[in-house]
């Protein structure tokens, strides 16, 4: 068999490994920040009805501009947004890839504050750009002055801000975003994949879009909408920014079935989002119990909890695995991350962790 090393692969891709969280058929899988609640039956039926209608015309190409879906996202996001300010793709990763294809690429630089979402450097490198990681404070927060200083020093073409941050759950203030935007020459992307899990009164970066044509705010339906398997991500930005993404997208990149399913889910957003409060309740329960067990949970505005004080993360991960519970070792020394699942899943995780014994 031919090995990868024998193929004429791009030099800048040699030695890299693909993204891949562990997959295992365990009873309790809390490792990839999915919404573990199923889509409500009444919403699933409505989605199936719309997909059935779309199937009648599946012999034709879908709406290239996914007009109905963009209108749905604009209405859902509010903030006076209109359809011409919306873009979407097959998951937020494809949306981010479109951004990198349009604004990064060979000879250009993308920047983010580490630790952050592990796909940022992979998407950057995949488009031939260079990834540069900045630093956070010890508690994973970022302050406006230091953020602006780092951005000005690196002078990147693309800045990626994850808010709340993955894998730490750390919130990001609007002041930091404003400072970064003012210091940046290139585009600034605020990835709000977990925004629905933040406090209800927490402001969104969407409020900063007016008058900032280099700013974009990306979201996903994978988390709050329990739509990870449907692969739908989207962003809001100035119409000129959207035009730039049209230059790099593949023709008809969103299937008619994907568009139909997403439009139906948005139509039922009130029902879909009821599970968010339940997830937040389990997240807070996890944090409180972790602290009682002697671990150090970090403040989280997401659907997961990063916790420290783990003497041997690999051993704890394996012990949980052996009890049928899958969580994530994200590579931060003495830390592990767990998704807030259903009440039963949360109970299974906490009981399994307690059975391992104190971290001390």
C-alpha positions as CSV (number, residue, x, y, z in Angstrom):
1,X,0.0,0.0,0.0
2,X,1.1,3.6,-0.7
3,X,1.8,5.7,2.3
4,X,0.9,9.4,2.7
5,X,4.6,10.3,2.6
6,X,4.9,8.9,-0.9
7,X,2.2,11.2,-2.3
8,X,3.0,14.7,-3.6
9,X,1.3,16.4,-0.7
10,X,1.7,20.1,-0.1
11,X,4.8,20.6,2.0
12,X,2.9,22.7,4.6
13,X,0.5,19.9,5.2
14,X,3.2,17.2,5.9
15,X,3.2,16.0,9.5
16,X,-0.2,17.4,10.3
17,X,-2.9,15.2,11.8
18,X,-6.6,15.6,10.9
19,X,-9.2,16.8,13.5
20,X,-10.7,13.9,15.3
21,X,-12.3,13.7,18.7
22,X,-12.5,10.1,20.0
23,X,-15.6,8.2,18.9
24,X,-16.8,5.2,20.9
25,X,-20.2,3.5,21.3
26,X,-20.5,4.3,25.0
27,X,-23.8,4.8,26.9
28,X,-22.8,8.3,27.9
29,X,-21.0,10.4,25.3
30,X,-20.2,13.9,26.7
31,X,-17.0,14.7,24.8
32,X,-17.8,16.9,21.7
33,X,-20.2,19.5,23.1
34,X,-23.3,18.2,21.3
35,X,-26.7,19.0,22.6
36,X,-27.5,15.5,23.8
37,X,-31.3,16.2,24.0
38,X,-33.2,14.8,21.0
39,X,-35.2,17.1,18.7
40,X,-38.7,17.3,20.2
41,X,-41.2,15.0,18.4
42,X,-43.5,17.7,17.3
43,X,-40.6,19.7,15.7
44,X,-39.2,16.5,14.1
45,X,-42.6,15.9,12.4
46,X,-42.7,19.5,11.1
47,X,-39.1,19.2,9.8
48,X,-40.0,15.9,8.1
49,X,-43.0,17.5,6.4
50,X,-40.7,20.2,4.9
51,X,-38.1,17.7,3.8
52,X,-40.8,15.6,2.1
53,X,-41.9,18.7,0.1
54,X,-38.3,19.5,-0.8
55,X,-37.8,15.9,-2.1
56,X,-40.4,16.5,-4.8
57,X,-38.0,18.9,-6.5
58,X,-34.7,17.2,-5.5
59,X,-34.0,16.5,-9.2
60,X,-33.4,20.3,-9.5
61,X,-30.5,22.3,-8.0
62,X,-31.4,24.0,-4.8
63,X,-31.8,27.8,-4.3
64,X,-28.2,28.9,-4.7
65,X,-28.8,31.9,-2.5
66,X,-30.8,29.9,0.1
67,X,-33.1,32.9,0.4
68,X,-35.7,31.5,2.8
69,X,-33.0,30.3,5.1
70,X,-31.2,33.6,5.2
71,X,-34.5,35.4,5.9
72,X,-35.1,32.9,8.8
73,X,-31.7,33.5,10.3
74,X,-32.1,37.3,10.0
75,X,-35.4,37.1,11.9
76,X,-34.0,34.8,14.5
77,X,-31.0,36.9,15.2
78,X,-32.8,40.2,15.3
79,X,-30.7,43.3,15.7
80,X,-32.3,44.8,12.6
81,X,-30.4,42.3,10.4
82,X,-31.6,41.6,6.9
83,X,-31.2,38.6,4.6
84,X,-28.4,40.3,2.6
85,X,-26.3,40.3,5.8
86,X,-26.5,36.6,6.4
87,X,-24.4,33.7,5.1
88,X,-24.6,30.0,5.8
89,X,-22.8,26.7,5.2
90,X,-22.6,23.1,6.1
91,X,-21.7,23.7,9.7
92,X,-19.9,26.7,11.1
93,X,-16.6,25.1,10.1
94,X,-17.4,25.5,6.4
95,X,-18.5,29.1,7.1
96,X,-15.1,29.7,8.7
97,X,-13.4,28.0,5.8
98,X,-15.1,30.4,3.4
99,X,-13.8,33.3,5.5
100,X,-10.2,31.9,5.4
101,X,-10.4,31.2,1.6
102,X,-11.6,34.8,1.0
103,X,-9.4,36.7,3.5
104,X,-6.5,34.4,4.4
105,X,-4.6,32.0,2.1
106,X,-0.9,31.8,1.2
107,X,1.3,34.6,2.5
108,X,-1.4,35.7,5.0
109,X,-1.8,35.2,8.8
110,X,-4.7,34.2,11.1
111,X,-4.6,34.9,14.8
112,X,-6.4,33.8,17.9
113,X,-5.9,33.6,21.7
114,X,-4.9,30.2,22.8
115,X,-6.2,27.9,24.1
116,X,-9.2,28.1,21.7
117,X,-11.1,26.0,19.2
118,X,-8.7,23.5,17.7
119,X,-10.2,23.8,14.2
120,X,-9.0,27.4,13.8
121,X,-5.4,26.5,13.1
122,X,-6.4,23.5,11.0
123,X,-8.7,25.5,8.7
124,X,-6.0,28.2,8.6
125,X,-3.3,25.8,7.5
126,X,-5.7,24.1,5.1
127,X,-6.0,27.3,3.1
128,X,-2.3,27.8,3.1
129,X,-2.2,30.6,5.7
130,X,-0.1,30.8,8.8
131,X,-1.6,30.4,12.2
132,X,-0.3,32.5,15.1
133,X,-1.5,31.9,18.7
134,X,-1.8,34.7,21.2
135,X,-2.0,34.4,25.0
136,X,-4.7,34.6,27.6
137,X,-4.4,35.3,31.4
138,X,-4.1,32.3,33.7
139,X,-7.9,32.2,34.2
140,X,-8.3,32.2,30.3
141,X,-9.8,35.7,30.2
142,X,-8.6,38.5,27.9
143,X,-8.5,42.2,28.6
144,X,-9.0,44.9,26.0
145,X,-5.6,46.6,26.2
146,X,-3.6,43.4,26.1
147,X,-5.7,42.0,23.3
148,X,-5.2,45.1,21.2
149,X,-1.5,45.1,21.9
150,X,-1.1,41.5,20.7
151,X,-3.2,42.1,17.6
152,X,-1.3,45.2,16.7
153,X,2.0,43.4,17.2
154,X,1.1,40.4,14.9
155,X,-0.9,42.5,12.4
156,X,-3.0,39.5,11.2
157,X,-5.2,39.3,8.1
158,X,-7.9,37.4,10.1
159,X,-8.6,37.5,13.9
160,X,-10.7,34.7,15.4
161,X,-12.4,35.4,18.7
162,X,-14.4,32.5,20.3
163,X,-17.1,33.9,22.6
164,X,-17.8,32.0,24.8
165,X,-14.5,30.3,24.3
166,X,-14.0,26.7,23.5
167,X,-12.5,24.7,25.2
168,X,-12.6,26.9,28.3
169,X,-16.2,28.3,28.3
170,X,-14.8,31.8,29.1
171,X,-17.0,34.7,28.2
172,X,-15.6,37.6,26.1
173,X,-16.6,41.2,26.7
174,X,-17.7,43.6,23.9
175,X,-14.9,45.9,25.0
176,X,-12.4,43.3,24.0
177,X,-14.0,42.9,20.6
178,X,-14.1,46.6,20.1
179,X,-10.4,47.0,21.0
180,X,-9.4,44.1,18.8
181,X,-11.4,45.5,15.9
182,X,-9.8,49.0,16.3
183,X,-6.3,47.5,16.5
184,X,-6.8,45.1,13.5
185,X,-6.1,45.8,9.9
186,X,-7.8,42.6,8.7
187,X,-11.2,41.0,9.4
188,X,-12.4,40.1,12.9
189,X,-14.6,37.0,13.4
190,X,-16.5,36.5,16.6
191,X,-17.5,32.9,16.8
192,X,-20.6,32.7,19.0
193,X,-21.3,29.0,18.6
194,X,-22.3,28.8,22.3
195,X,-24.0,32.2,22.7
196,X,-27.5,30.8,23.5
197,X,-26.0,29.2,26.7
198,X,-24.8,32.6,28.0
199,X,-26.9,34.5,30.5
200,X,-30.1,35.9,28.9
201,X,-28.9,39.5,29.4
202,X,-25.4,38.9,28.0
203,X,-24.9,41.1,25.0
204,X,-24.0,39.6,21.6
205,X,-21.3,40.9,19.2
206,X,-24.2,41.3,16.8
207,X,-24.8,44.7,18.4
208,X,-21.4,45.8,17.2
209,X,-21.9,45.1,13.5
210,X,-23.3,48.5,12.4
211,X,-20.4,50.6,11.0
212,X,-17.9,47.8,11.2
213,X,-17.6,46.2,7.7
214,X,-14.6,44.0,8.7
215,X,-16.5,42.4,11.6
216,X,-18.5,39.1,11.3
217,X,-20.4,37.1,13.9
218,X,-20.7,33.4,13.3
219,X,-23.2,31.0,14.9
220,X,-24.2,27.3,14.6
221,X,-27.4,25.3,14.8
222,X,-25.4,22.3,16.2
223,X,-25.5,23.3,19.8
224,X,-28.7,25.1,21.1
225,X,-30.8,23.7,18.2
226,X,-29.6,20.1,18.6
227,X,-28.8,20.0,14.9
228,X,-25.2,18.7,14.9
229,X,-26.1,16.0,12.4
230,X,-27.7,18.4,10.0
231,X,-24.5,20.5,9.6
232,X,-25.8,24.1,9.5
233,X,-23.7,27.1,10.5
234,X,-24.2,30.8,9.6
235,X,-22.9,34.3,10.1
236,X,-24.0,37.9,10.0
237,X,-21.9,40.7,8.5
238,X,-21.9,43.6,6.2
239,X,-23.4,42.8,2.7
240,X,-20.0,43.5,1.2
241,X,-18.4,40.8,3.5
242,X,-21.1,38.4,2.3
243,X,-20.2,39.2,-1.3
244,X,-16.6,38.2,-0.6
245,X,-17.7,34.7,0.6
246,X,-19.7,34.2,-2.6
247,X,-16.4,34.2,-4.5
248,X,-15.1,31.1,-2.8
249,X,-18.2,29.0,-2.0
250,X,-18.9,25.9,-4.2
251,X,-22.0,26.1,-6.4
252,X,-25.2,25.1,-4.6
253,X,-23.3,24.3,-1.5
254,X,-26.4,24.0,0.7
255,X,-28.6,21.1,-0.4
256,X,-32.4,21.6,-0.7
257,X,-32.9,19.1,2.1
258,X,-30.6,20.9,4.4
259,X,-32.3,24.2,3.7
260,X,-35.7,22.7,4.3
261,X,-34.7,21.2,7.6
262,X,-33.1,24.3,8.9
263,X,-36.0,26.6,7.9
264,X,-38.4,24.3,9.7
265,X,-36.2,24.2,12.8
266,X,-36.0,28.0,12.9
267,X,-39.7,28.2,12.5
268,X,-39.9,26.2,15.8
269,X,-37.1,28.0,17.5
270,X,-39.1,28.7,20.7
271,X,-39.7,25.0,21.2
272,X,-36.1,24.0,20.2
273,X,-34.6,26.5,22.6
274,X,-36.5,25.3,25.7
275,X,-33.9,22.7,26.3
276,X,-31.2,25.4,26.7
277,X,-32.3,26.2,30.2
278,X,-32.2,22.5,31.1
279,X,-28.6,22.3,29.8
280,X,-27.5,25.4,31.7
281,X,-29.1,23.9,34.9
282,X,-27.0,20.7,34.4
283,X,-23.9,22.8,33.6
284,X,-24.3,24.6,36.9
285,X,-24.9,21.3,38.7
286,X,-21.7,19.9,37.2
287,X,-19.6,22.9,38.3
288,X,-21.0,22.8,41.9
289,X,-20.4,19.0,42.2
290,X,-16.9,19.2,40.7
291,X,-16.0,21.8,43.2
292,X,-17.4,19.7,46.1
293,X,-15.3,16.8,44.8
294,X,-12.2,18.8,45.0
295,X,-11.7,19.8,41.3
296,X,-11.5,23.3,39.9
297,X,-14.3,24.1,37.4
298,X,-13.8,27.2,35.3
299,X,-16.5,29.7,34.8
300,X,-18.5,28.7,31.7
301,X,-21.1,30.4,29.5
302,X,-21.3,27.4,27.2
303,X,-22.8,23.9,27.3
304,X,-19.7,22.3,28.8
305,X,-17.3,22.7,31.8
306,X,-13.6,22.7,31.8
307,X,-12.2,21.6,35.1
308,X,-8.7,21.5,36.6
309,X,-7.0,19.9,39.5
310,X,-6.8,16.6,37.6
311,X,-3.5,15.0,38.6
312,X,-3.5,12.4,35.8
313,X,-6.0,13.4,33.1
314,X,-5.3,10.3,31.0
315,X,-5.9,8.0,33.9
316,X,-9.2,9.8,34.9
317,X,-10.3,9.8,31.3
318,X,-9.7,6.1,31.0
319,X,-11.4,5.3,34.4
320,X,-14.5,7.1,33.2
321,X,-14.3,5.4,29.8
322,X,-14.2,2.0,31.6
323,X,-17.5,3.0,33.3
324,X,-19.2,3.9,30.0
325,X,-18.7,7.7,30.2
326,X,-16.8,9.5,27.5
327,X,-15.5,13.0,28.1
328,X,-12.6,15.0,26.5
329,X,-9.0,15.5,27.2
330,X,-8.3,18.8,25.3
331,X,-4.6,18.8,26.0
332,X,-4.5,21.4,28.7
333,X,-2.3,20.0,31.5
334,X,-4.3,18.7,34.5
335,X,-7.6,19.5,32.9
336,X,-10.5,17.7,31.4
337,X,-13.7,18.9,29.7
338,X,-17.2,17.5,30.0
339,X,-20.4,18.4,28.1
340,X,-23.5,19.2,30.0
341,X,-26.0,16.6,28.9
342,X,-29.4,15.4,30.1
343,X,-30.0,15.0,33.8
344,X,-29.5,11.3,33.6
345,X,-26.2,11.7,31.7
346,X,-25.0,14.3,34.1
347,X,-25.8,12.0,37.0
348,X,-23.9,9.1,35.4
349,X,-20.8,11.3,34.9
350,X,-20.8,12.7,38.4
351,X,-21.3,9.3,40.0
352,X,-18.6,7.8,37.9
353,X,-16.2,10.6,38.7
354,X,-17.0,10.4,42.4
355,X,-16.3,6.7,42.4
356,X,-12.7,7.4,41.2
357,X,-11.9,9.2,44.4
358,X,-10.6,12.6,45.3
359,X,-8.2,14.4,42.9
360,X,-5.9,14.8,45.9
